[in-house]
Amino acid sequence: MNKSTIIIIIVAVLVGFGYFFVKGGSSSSGSALLQAGPAAAADGRAALILTLLNQVNTITIDANFFSSPVYQTLRDRSVPIPDQGVGRPNPFAPVR
């Protein structure tokens, strides 16, 4: 074997180890959605979105809260923010 063949083999082994460590090895403790493939993952995401949408749709707001004495005693204590000067039209243009 010559030097270039040995270097190619070493580089291939290092790339293989790098790939193994980036992918996380052969661990089977991952999520079922990730292991099942893209179609199952899309179905799982769609089911999750539908579940969240159903939870949001069940939220009800009691409008009587806005007429309660506790709500009526609240006061707006916000501070108005004055208008600020606008910056340069093109911030990447050279400064003159």
Number of C-alpha atoms within 10 A of each C-alpha: 5 6 7 9 10 11 11 11 11 12 12 12 12 12 12 12 13 12 12 12 11 9 10 11 10 8 7 9 7 9 9 12 15 11 12 10 10 11 10 14 16 12 12 15 13 12 12 12 12 12 12 11 11 11 10 10 9 8 7 7 7 6 8 8 11 10 9 10 9 9 11 10 8 8 7 6 6 6 6 6 6 6 6 6 6 6 7 9 7 7 8 7 8 6 6 3
